[in-house]
């Protein structure tokens, strides 16, 4: 017969059977982070072509045509980027890529500027396309192995292990 002290008592604290999040399920914060990542990746996939072209443009370097317009009072305005393919083509034909004006109109002065290619972007794109070059790290000192046990025979290793 059990005495009162030996009878099972309800315990205080500790894990309760059936309580808590089911095993293997993810918490709310993790699920929210996964959803944000999924949405981000979807957006990147939908715009992959544009993103690639922008990155490719940075890798190659860019040339931009600017125009500085002069008003009727002779005041120069801020430079503006020329985006019209027709005007760009006309400028290149008439000025052979040199700064200048179009036709006889000297109220607009055109000039080309160049942004150099970005070698980090080039490297990143090549690494993604054809894989990173293999990188090796030589862990030796003056030609000798750092592992002191590498040169020992099996018998010598057993002796050191006490077997």
C-alpha positions in Angstrom: 0.0 0.0 0.0 1.3 3.5 -0.9 1.6 6.1 1.7 0.4 9.6 1.1 4.0 10.8 0.3 4.4 8.1 -2.3 1.1 8.8 -4.1 1.5 10.6 -7.4 1.3 14.4 -7.0 0.7 16.9 -9.7 4.0 18.4 -10.7 4.6 22.1 -11.0 6.4 23.4 -14.1 8.1 21.5 -16.9 6.7 20.2 -20.1 3.0 19.4 -20.2 1.9 16.6 -22.5 0.1 18.0 -25.6 1.1 21.5 -25.0 3.2 23.8 -27.2 3.7 24.0 -30.9 3.4 20.7 -32.8 6.7 19.0 -33.4 8.2 20.0 -36.8 6.0 23.1 -37.2 7.5 26.6 -37.7 6.9 29.6 -35.6 5.0 32.6 -36.8 8.1 34.8 -37.2 9.8 32.1 -39.4 6.7 31.7 -41.5 6.4 35.5 -42.1 10.1 35.7 -43.0 9.6 32.8 -45.5 6.7 34.6 -47.1 8.7 37.9 -47.5 11.5 35.9 -49.1 9.1 34.1 -51.4 7.5 37.5 -52.5 11.0 38.9 -53.0 12.1 36.0 -55.2 8.9 36.2 -57.2 9.5 39.8 -57.9 13.1 39.2 -58.9 12.0 36.3 -61.2 9.4 38.5 -62.9 12.0 41.3 -63.5 15.0 39.1 -64.2 15.4 40.3 -67.8 15.4 44.0 -66.8 17.7 43.3 -63.8 20.2 41.4 -66.0 20.2 44.2 -68.6 20.8 46.9 -66.0 23.6 44.9 -64.5 25.0 44.1 -67.9 24.9 47.8 -68.8 26.9 48.7 -65.6 29.4 45.9 -66.4 30.0 47.2 -69.9 30.1 50.9 -68.9 27.7 53.4 -70.4 27.8 56.5 -72.6 25.2 59.2 -72.1 24.4 62.2 -74.3 23.6 65.4 -72.5 22.3 68.7 -73.8 22.7 72.1 -72.2 20.0 74.5 -73.5 20.4 78.2 -73.5 17.3 80.4 -73.1 16.5 83.6 -75.1 18.4 85.7 -72.5 21.6 83.7 -72.9 21.2 81.8 -69.6 22.4 78.2 -69.6 20.1 75.6 -68.1 21.2 72.5 -66.2 22.4 69.6 -68.4 19.6 67.1 -69.4 20.1 63.5 -70.5 19.0 63.0 -74.1 16.8 59.9 -74.5 15.5 60.4 -78.0 17.1 57.8 -80.4 16.6 60.2 -83.3 18.5 63.1 -81.6 21.2 60.7 -80.5 21.6 59.3 -84.0 21.6 62.8 -85.5 24.2 64.0 -83.0 26.5 61.1 -83.7 26.2 61.6 -87.5 26.8 65.3 -87.4 29.5 65.5 -84.7 31.2 62.1 -85.1 30.9 61.7 -81.3 32.6 65.0 -80.5 30.9 67.7 -78.4 28.9 70.3 -80.3 25.5 71.5 -81.5 23.0 70.1 -84.1 22.7 71.9 -87.3 23.0 75.7 -87.1 21.2 75.8 -83.7 23.7 77.0 -81.1 21.1 77.4 -78.4 21.7 73.7 -77.5 25.1 72.3 -76.7 25.5 68.5 -76.7 28.2 66.4 -75.0 28.9 62.7 -74.4 30.0 61.4 -71.1 31.2 57.9 -70.2 30.9 55.8 -67.1 33.7 53.2 -66.9 32.9 49.5 -66.8 32.5 48.1 -63.2 35.0 45.2 -62.8 33.2 43.9 -59.7 29.9 43.7 -61.7 31.8 41.9 -64.5 33.3 39.5 -62.0 30.0 38.8 -60.3 28.2 38.2 -63.7 31.0 35.8 -64.9 31.0 34.0 -61.6 27.2 33.4 -61.8 27.3 32.4 -65.4 30.3 30.1 -65.6 31.1 29.5 -61.9 33.7 31.0 -59.6 37.3 30.1 -60.3 38.6 27.4 -57.9 40.4 28.9 -55.0 42.9 26.9 -52.9 44.5 27.6 -49.6 47.8 26.0 -48.8 48.0 25.1 -45.2 51.7 24.3 -44.8 54.6 26.0 -43.1 57.8 26.1 -45.0 56.7 23.1 -47.0 55.9 21.0 -44.0 52.4 19.8 -43.0 50.7 21.5 -40.1 49.3 18.1 -39.0 52.0 16.7 -36.8 50.5 13.2 -37.0 50.4 13.0 -40.8 53.9 11.6 -41.2 53.4 8.9 -38.5 52.8 5.3 -39.4 49.8 3.4 -38.2 52.0 1.6 -35.6 53.3 4.9 -34.3 49.8 6.3 -34.0 48.6 3.1 -32.1 51.6 3.5 -29.7 50.6 7.2 -29.0 47.0 6.1 -28.5 48.1 3.5 -25.9 46.9 0.5 -27.8 
